[in-house]
């Protein structure tokens, strides 16, 4: 089984054409105790040298990604974003990784933030970056929020229940899909089920639609006394079907 950085290097170099020797040389420099200024230069030059096209992945590549890091879904990444994550994985600096990540986040533009956050499940000591990830969840930029929430096992594996539930609710408020959230069913909990039923009642009262995947975290608690009556009433009133909860 290949490591995530090896997979990223294979994918990026295969698609980088004449820039392949450049990327290999830069990775070698970063892996041998480069200065953080070298890292910043690499991150800045990656889109200029490689372009911003989508990273081309086969089904086998996606399967390899999940094998290397369960839940990692790199489909939808750009080639420059993948190179940026790869550079961070290969960089061997003198400071803890979380400190370097924090400084990068504070100066990053939207495209850089998306790449930084998509790499979360691959970085060392992931628990040490939880505060910075929380800052990303508060972003008003939907693509930045989704870089954390979608196709990313970091929230499933690291978030406590409160932060997890907050992420799910914010996804609904900003119109972000729930289905791409890794662990949507696995991290179901009674408090989240109650929150989602309350949210659904507000939407029904306003005659506004609901995404069908909202019931995935509710299903395990269908008979919870705190929500069973509300769900039965919603079914009786025609807002909901029993099939949606099974």
N, C-alpha and C positions, 0 to 999 in steps of 0.2 A: 504494500500500500504506500503510495507516494504522499509526502507531506504537502500541506497547502502551498508553501512557497515554491516547491518544485513544480506543482501543477500550474501555478500562476506563471512561472517563468516559461514553461513549455507553451502555454496558451499565448502569452504575450509575444514571445520571440517568433512563434509560428506565423503571427499576423503582422509583424512589424516590418517586414520587407528589408529594405536597405538599412533601417535603423537597428536591426538585430545586433550587429557588433557593438553599437553604442550602448544599448541596454545591458549587454553582457559585461562590458567594461565598467559601467557605472555600478552595477551590482557587486562586482569584485571590489571596487573602491569602498563602497558602503559597508561591506562585510569585514573590512580590515581596519577598523578603528578610525573611520573618517570623522571629520569635524561635523557639527550640526549644520554649519553653513553649507557643507557639501550636500547634505540631505535636502536642505531648502532649495538649493540650485537644481538638484535632480527633480524634485517635486514640481518646480516651476517649469522646467524644460520638457517634462514628459508629454504634455499635450502638443507642444510644438513639434517634437521629433516623431511622435507616434500617431498624432491625430486623435480624433474624439469619436471614432466609429464604435459601434457596439462590438463587444467581445464575442467572437463566433465560437459557440460551444455546441458539441454534439450531445446526444443523449448519454453516450458513454462518458463524456467529460463531466456532465452533471452528476452522473452516478459516482464517478471518482471523487467529486467534491463532497458528496454526502458521506462517502466512505472515509475520507480524510478527516472530516469534521461533521458529525451527524447534525443535519439540519441546515448546513451551509448551502445556500442556493445562489450561485453567482450569475445565473441568467439575468440579462438586463444590465450587466456591468458594461462600462465602456473600456476600451483598451488602455486609455491613459489613466483611468481610475484604477484598473487592475495593476498597472505598473506602479502607481503611487503606493498602493497597499503592499506590493511586492518589495518596493524600496524600504518601506518601514519595517517589514519582516526581516530584511537582510541587514539593516543598519545596526551597527554595534557601537553605541555611544557610551559616554562616561556617566550619564545620569540615568535614574530609573525611567523606564519606558513611559510611565504615566505622566511624568513631568514634561517629557518631550512632546507627548500627545497633547497635553494641555496647552502648551505654547503654540503648537500648530493649529489647534482648534480656534484659539483666540484671534489669529491673524488670517484664517482661511476665508476664501470666498465660498459661494454656495456649492460650486462644483467640487472644490477641495473638501468641503465638509461632507458631502455625499460619499466621496471616496473614503475619507477617514472613518466614517461611521459604518460603512459597509464592511470594513475590515475588522470590526470589533471581535467577531468570534475567533479570529486567528491570532490576535495579539497576545503577548505574554502577560501574566498576572492580570487577567481581565477584571477581577474584583476591584482593583485599584483605580479603575477608570469610571466607576459608577457615578461619581459626581458630575464628571464631564458629559457623560451620557444623559444624565438628567437635564443638563443645559440644552442638549440637542432636542430632547422631547418637548421642551418649551418653545422651540422655534416656531415662528409663524410661517415658515416655508414648508409647504407640504412635502416636497421631494426630500428635504432634509429629515423631517420626521419619519418618512417612509424608509429612508436608508437604515434607520434603527429598527423600525417595526416590521418591515416586510423582508421575507427571505433570510432572516437573520436570527440565528439561535441564541444570540447573546441575551435578549430579554427573558426568554424561556429559562435559561440556565442560571442567570445572575439576579434578576429582579426579585425583590421581596413581593409579597402579595399586594401591598398597597400600591407600589409603583406599577406593578403589572396591571392591576385593575384601572389605574389612572390612564395608562397607555391605551387600553381598550376603549375606554370612554372617550378619550380625546380623538381617537381614530374615527369614532362615530360623529363627533361634533364637527370635525373638519371634512367629512365626506370621504374618508379614506377606507378602502376595502378591508374587511376583517379576514377574508379567506387566506391572503398571503402571509398572515401572522403565524410564525412557527410556534407550535405548542398551544394553539387556540383551545383545543380540546383538553390537552394534557394539564394545563394550568387552570382549568375550571375550578371555581371555589364558591361556597355559598354566598359570600358577600357580593361577588361579581354577579352571580345570578340575580340577586335582589336588585342590584343597581341596574341591570339590563332590563328587568321587568318594569321597573319604575320609568326608565327611559322609553320603553315601548308604550307604556300607558300615555305618556306625554305626546308621543308621535300619533297615536291613535286619536287622542282628543283633538289634535290639530289637523287630523285627516292627512297626515303625511306618511309616505311609505317607509318601510323598514327593510334593511338587507336581510335575506333569509339566513345568512350565516350567524346572525345575532343569537340564534337559538342553540348554536353548538355548545357554548359554555353553560347554557341553562339546562339542557337535557338531563345531565346527571342529577339534578336537584328538582326534577319535575314534581316530586311528592313532598318536597320540603314544606312544612306548615307555613313558613313565612311567605311563600309565593304560590302554593298550589291553588288556593282560593282565587287569586287574581288571574291565574292562567285558565282555570275552569270558567270564570266569568268572561274572559276574553274569547274563549271558544264559543260559549253560548251566544255572545253578541256578534259573532261572525268575524272578529278581528284575526282569529288564529285558528289553525286546524290541529287536531291531535297528531296528525302525521308529521307536522313540523317539529314535534317534541319527541319523536321516537326514532 
